Amino acid sequence: MFGECHGHIFMNGVNYKDAVARHKNGVDKDEVKKRLEEYRRSGISFFREGGDYLGVSSYAAEIAEDYGIDYRTPVFAIHKRGHYGSIVGLEYDTLSEFAALVKKAGREGADFIKIMFSGLLDFNTYGRITGAGLELSEMKELVHICHEEGFSVMVHVNGAQTVHDAIVSGADSIEHGAYMTDRELEFLAGRETVWVPTVAPAGNLRGTGRFDERSVDAIVRMQINNVRKAIALGVHVALGSDAGAVTVPHCTGLFDEYEYLLEAADGDKERLDQVLAQSEDIVKRKFRKDD
């Protein structure tokens, strides 16, 4: 079984506020152990964390080996003050503050750094991103700081131009990457940058009535079509469900994600598995701090 290349162990797949409440007065260790046992039983032995500010992923990383799981964490994600990202991390205003957070993550056992480069998808309005992306010049500086400290960089990013700039900046993985055009997909081809498209958070919303159904369906079709193009171009596409996000349960969310990518691969399981295996190998090799 492939690993989970993008998940949040502290989230519960149902309600973000409830998930935070469970851990806000200290990590609920029994809950974390239960989650890791679920992954062990499901045969998922690799988990790349998306971060949190509650210390949950740090605890999970401490004990994951007991469950036979190779667990990688950024400890917390980092976002610019006034921009999206507070739900999973800490903020900076100046480059020196950012550099201090990178060092803090390192002291706390981070395997890599996660940076928030853009906002979220607006599921009620196709094509809209909530919040502007960072400027290219700033992205380059942030990634450079991380690389200088020996960290690979995972970036949360949506929107064609912002994704393009994230690739230019040297980001090691593109998370979500909605609304890419052929330009960005072709730019990714031939690079070692990994794309984790996380179709499940939108795909599993279909039929729930939580958002405008036409917009949600259009988002899903767009992302699946882009994955189809990416596979044809030879882009490194990795399997990651954004496990823990609303409608994306731990473990089963990864199986859902696989089915969405299989649709993008037009049912060619052998080809898809080859792409996912190569991409996961890159993730495992790169997303571990240099000694």
C-alpha positions as CSV (number, residue, x, y, z in Angstrom):
1,M,0.0,0.0,0.0
2,F,1.2,3.5,-0.8
3,G,1.8,6.0,2.0
4,E,-0.1,9.2,3.0
5,C,1.9,12.1,1.6
6,H,-0.3,14.8,3.0
7,G,-2.3,14.4,6.2
8,H,-3.1,16.1,9.5
9,I,-3.1,13.7,12.4
10,F,-4.9,16.2,14.8
11,M,-7.9,16.7,12.5
12,N,-10.8,14.3,12.6
13,G,-12.3,14.4,9.1
14,V,-15.6,15.9,10.5
15,N,-15.1,19.2,12.4
16,Y,-12.0,21.3,12.7
17,K,-13.1,23.1,15.9
18,D,-13.9,19.9,17.7
19,A,-10.4,18.5,16.7
20,V,-8.7,21.6,18.1
21,A,-10.8,21.4,21.3
22,R,-9.7,17.8,21.9
23,H,-6.0,18.9,22.0
24,K,-6.0,22.5,23.1
25,N,-5.3,21.8,26.7
26,G,-2.6,19.2,25.9
27,V,-2.2,16.5,23.3
28,D,-4.8,13.7,23.7
29,K,-2.3,10.9,23.5
30,D,-4.9,8.2,23.4
31,E,-6.5,9.8,20.3
32,V,-3.1,9.9,18.5
33,K,-2.4,6.3,19.4
34,K,-5.8,5.3,18.1
35,R,-5.1,7.1,14.8
36,L,-1.7,5.5,14.4
37,E,-3.2,2.1,15.1
38,E,-5.8,2.7,12.4
39,Y,-3.0,3.4,9.9
40,R,-1.1,0.3,11.0
41,R,-4.2,-1.9,10.5
42,S,-4.9,-0.3,7.1
43,G,-1.3,-1.2,5.9
44,I,-0.3,2.4,5.6
45,S,3.3,2.6,6.8
46,F,4.3,6.1,5.7
47,F,2.8,9.4,6.7
48,R,3.9,12.9,5.7
49,E,2.3,15.4,8.1
50,G,1.0,18.8,7.1
51,G,1.5,20.3,10.6
52,D,-0.3,21.8,13.5
53,Y,0.3,24.3,16.3
54,L,-0.8,22.1,19.1
55,G,2.1,19.7,19.3
56,V,0.0,16.7,18.1
57,S,2.2,15.8,15.1
58,S,5.3,16.1,17.2
59,Y,3.9,13.5,19.6
60,A,2.8,11.3,16.8
61,A,6.4,11.4,15.3
62,E,7.8,10.4,18.7
63,I,5.7,7.2,18.9
64,A,5.0,6.3,15.2
65,E,7.9,3.8,15.0
66,D,6.1,1.7,17.6
67,Y,3.3,1.3,15.1
68,G,5.7,0.5,12.2
69,I,5.0,3.9,10.6
70,D,7.7,6.2,9.0
71,Y,6.3,9.5,10.1
72,R,7.6,12.9,8.8
73,T,6.5,16.2,10.2
74,P,7.2,19.9,9.8
75,V,6.0,20.3,13.4
76,F,4.0,23.4,12.4
77,A,3.3,25.2,9.1
78,I,4.5,28.8,8.6
79,H,2.4,31.6,7.2
80,K,2.8,35.3,6.7
81,R,0.8,37.5,9.1
82,G,-2.5,38.4,7.6
83,H,-2.5,35.5,5.2
84,Y,-4.1,32.1,5.4
85,G,-2.5,29.4,7.6
86,S,-3.3,30.0,11.3
87,I,-5.3,26.8,11.5
88,V,-2.1,24.7,11.1
89,G,0.8,26.9,12.2
90,L,2.6,30.0,13.3
91,E,3.0,33.4,11.6
92,Y,5.9,35.6,10.6
93,D,6.1,39.2,9.5
94,T,9.7,39.7,8.6
95,L,12.3,37.4,7.1
96,S,14.2,37.3,10.3
97,E,11.1,36.2,12.1
98,F,10.6,33.5,9.4
99,A,14.2,32.3,9.9
100,A,13.6,32.1,13.6
101,L,10.6,29.9,13.1
102,V,12.6,27.6,10.8
103,K,15.2,27.2,13.5
104,K,12.4,26.6,16.1
105,A,11.0,23.9,13.9
106,G,14.4,22.3,13.7
107,R,14.9,22.4,17.4
108,E,11.5,20.7,17.8
109,G,12.4,17.9,15.4
110,A,11.1,19.0,12.1
111,D,11.9,16.8,9.1
112,F,11.1,19.6,6.6
113,I,9.4,23.0,6.5
114,K,5.9,23.7,5.3
115,I,5.0,27.2,4.1
116,M,1.6,28.6,3.1
117,F,1.9,30.4,-0.2
118,S,-1.7,31.1,-0.9
119,G,-5.3,30.8,0.4
120,L,-7.9,28.1,0.1
121,L,-10.4,27.2,-2.6
122,D,-13.8,28.8,-2.5
123,F,-16.0,25.8,-3.0
124,N,-19.0,28.1,-3.8
125,T,-17.2,29.9,-6.6
126,Y,-15.2,28.1,-9.2
127,G,-11.9,29.7,-9.9
128,R,-11.7,31.8,-6.7
129,I,-8.9,31.6,-4.2
130,T,-9.5,33.0,-0.7
131,G,-6.6,35.3,-0.2
132,A,-3.8,36.5,-2.4
133,G,-0.6,34.6,-2.9
134,L,2.9,35.8,-1.8
135,E,5.1,37.6,-4.2
136,L,7.7,35.6,-6.1
137,S,10.6,37.5,-4.5
138,E,9.4,36.6,-1.1
139,M,8.8,33.0,-2.0
140,K,12.4,32.7,-3.2
141,E,13.8,34.2,0.0
142,L,11.7,31.8,2.2
143,V,12.7,28.7,0.3
144,H,16.3,29.8,0.2
145,I,16.3,30.2,4.0
146,C,14.9,26.7,4.4
147,H,17.3,25.1,2.0
148,E,20.3,26.8,3.7
149,E,19.1,25.2,6.9
150,G,19.1,21.7,5.3
151,F,15.3,21.5,4.9
152,S,13.1,20.5,2.0
153,V,10.1,22.7,1.5
154,M,6.4,21.6,1.2
155,V,4.2,24.5,0.1
156,H,0.4,24.9,0.3
157,V,-0.4,26.7,-2.9
158,N,-3.4,27.3,-5.3
159,G,-3.9,29.5,-8.4
160,A,-2.0,29.2,-11.7
161,Q,0.4,32.1,-11.3
162,T,1.1,31.4,-7.6
163,V,1.8,27.8,-8.4
164,H,4.1,28.9,-11.2
165,D,6.0,31.2,-8.9
166,A,6.2,28.4,-6.2
167,I,7.9,26.1,-8.7
168,V,10.3,28.9,-9.7
169,S,11.1,29.6,-6.1
170,G,12.5,26.0,-5.7
171,A,9.7,24.5,-3.6
172,D,10.2,20.8,-3.3
173,S,6.5,19.8,-3.3
174,I,3.4,21.5,-4.5
175,E,0.4,20.7,-2.2
176,H,-3.1,21.1,-3.8
177,G,-2.1,23.1,-6.8
178,A,-5.6,23.9,-8.0
179,Y,-6.2,25.8,-11.3
180,M,-2.9,25.0,-12.9
181,T,-2.8,25.6,-16.6
182,D,-0.8,23.7,-19.2
183,R,2.0,26.2,-18.6
184,E,2.5,25.1,-15.0
185,L,2.0,21.4,-15.8
186,E,4.6,21.6,-18.5
187,F,6.9,23.6,-16.2
188,L,6.7,20.8,-13.6
189,A,7.5,18.1,-16.2
190,G,11.2,17.1,-16.1
191,R,11.7,18.5,-12.6
192,E,12.0,16.6,-9.3
193,T,9.3,18.8,-7.8
194,V,6.5,16.6,-6.5
195,W,2.8,17.5,-6.9
196,V,0.3,16.3,-4.3
197,P,-3.1,17.2,-5.9
198,T,-5.3,16.2,-2.9
199,V,-8.5,15.7,-4.9
200,A,-10.4,14.1,-2.0
201,P,-11.3,17.2,0.0
202,A,-13.3,18.5,-3.0
203,G,-14.3,15.1,-4.4
204,N,-15.8,13.9,-1.1
205,L,-17.8,17.1,-0.7
206,R,-19.9,16.2,-3.7
207,G,-23.5,15.3,-2.7
208,T,-23.1,16.7,0.8
209,G,-24.9,19.9,0.2
210,R,-22.3,21.9,2.1
211,F,-21.4,24.0,-0.9
212,D,-22.6,24.9,-4.4
213,E,-22.7,21.5,-6.1
214,R,-21.9,22.8,-9.6
215,S,-18.8,24.6,-8.3
216,V,-17.6,21.6,-6.3
217,D,-18.1,19.3,-9.3
218,A,-16.3,21.7,-11.6
219,I,-13.3,21.9,-9.2
220,V,-13.1,18.1,-9.0
221,R,-13.3,17.7,-12.8
222,M,-10.6,20.4,-13.2
223,Q,-8.2,18.8,-10.8
224,I,-8.7,15.3,-12.2
225,N,-8.2,16.6,-15.7
226,N,-5.0,18.3,-14.7
227,V,-3.7,15.1,-13.0
228,R,-4.5,13.3,-16.3
229,K,-2.3,15.8,-18.1
230,A,0.4,15.6,-15.5
231,I,0.7,11.9,-15.7
232,A,1.0,12.1,-19.5
233,L,3.7,14.7,-19.2
234,G,5.7,12.7,-16.7
235,V,5.1,15.0,-13.7
236,H,5.8,13.4,-10.3
237,V,2.3,13.0,-8.8
238,A,2.2,11.7,-5.2
239,L,-0.7,10.2,-3.3
240,G,-1.9,12.5,-0.5
241,S,-5.5,12.9,0.7
242,D,-5.3,15.8,3.1
243,A,-6.4,13.3,5.7
244,G,-8.3,14.7,8.6
245,A,-9.9,17.5,6.5
246,V,-13.7,17.6,6.5
247,T,-15.1,14.6,4.6
248,V,-11.6,13.0,4.4
249,P,-11.4,10.4,7.2
250,H,-8.0,9.1,8.2
251,C,-7.0,5.9,6.3
252,T,-10.2,5.6,4.1
253,G,-9.5,9.1,2.7
254,L,-6.3,7.8,1.2
255,F,-8.2,5.0,-0.6
256,D,-10.7,7.6,-1.9
257,E,-7.8,9.7,-3.2
258,Y,-6.4,6.7,-5.0
259,E,-9.7,6.2,-6.8
260,Y,-9.8,9.8,-7.9
261,L,-6.2,9.5,-9.3
262,L,-7.1,6.2,-10.9
263,E,-9.9,8.0,-12.7
264,A,-7.4,10.5,-13.9
265,A,-5.2,7.7,-15.1
266,D,-8.2,6.4,-17.1
267,G,-8.1,3.2,-15.1
268,D,-4.5,2.3,-16.0
269,K,-3.6,1.0,-12.5
270,E,-0.2,-0.2,-13.6
271,R,0.8,3.2,-14.9
272,L,-0.6,5.0,-11.9
273,D,1.1,2.8,-9.4
274,Q,4.4,3.3,-11.2
275,V,4.0,7.1,-11.0
276,L,2.9,7.0,-7.4
277,A,5.8,4.7,-6.4
278,Q,8.4,6.9,-8.1
279,S,7.0,10.1,-6.5
280,E,6.7,8.6,-3.0
281,D,10.4,7.5,-3.3
282,I,11.3,11.2,-4.0
283,V,9.2,12.3,-1.0
284,K,10.8,9.8,1.3
285,R,14.3,10.7,0.1
286,K,13.9,14.5,0.2
287,F,11.6,15.2,3.1
288,R,14.0,14.3,5.8
289,K,16.4,16.9,7.3
290,D,20.0,16.8,6.1
291,D,22.4,16.0,9.0
